């Protein structure tokens, strides 16, 4: 799949709100959703894919059959990237990932409440929303990577992930200074 970064779209937030109710019906009781990723940061150019994080108490409570029956494809990616220098337990990186292509392209990341990988995208989203200079630099990196590697997702992410790890250091400091906590579901 070609990597194409497009200007921010006001429709992305509405798309998330339209997708959320059906997705939550496929999840165990107590699950909740957040709009994450670049499409959740107003003004940030991104791939035209809505990233949705569903938080559950226990990944083993999720029945993939419901997602598959509604046309979602289950990804083989069952673990998130571990930032260099961090020693995280496997449960802190575990996830289920489903891809939707209709009614629009979306990635549904299901993660366990309180795990590192459940908190990371929320913190990063909120940090980027509060730091326009960092957001602009991150946007430029993504655009240039897409130009250099338009057909090579592995190369794109091999560079983008460590850039996000660098941003994470500042985000953690910001979280401590502002007493950031996980926000309410979107």
SULKATA-V793709 format. One record per pair of residues at least 12 apart in sequence whose C-alpha atoms are under 6 Angstrom apart, sorted by the first residue. I is the first residue (numbers start at 1). J is the second residue. Records with the same first field share a line. If there is no record, write none. Layout:
# SULKATA-V793709
I=J + J
This chain:
# SULKATA-V793709
2=150 + 151
3=146 + 150
4=47
5=46 + 47
6=45 + 46
7=45
8=43 + 44 + 45
26=66
31=55 + 56
32=54 + 55
33=53 + 54 + 185
34=52 + 53 + 185 + 186
35=52
36=51 + 52
37=51
41=129
49=105 + 106
50=106
51=106 + 107
52=108
53=108 + 109 + 110
54=110
55=110 + 111 + 112 + 113
56=112 + 113
57=112 + 113
58=112
72=98 + 99 + 100
73=98 + 99
74=98
75=97 + 98
78=94 + 95 + 96
79=93 + 94 + 95
80=93
83=165
92=115 + 116 + 117
93=117
95=110 + 111
96=109 + 110
97=109
127=171
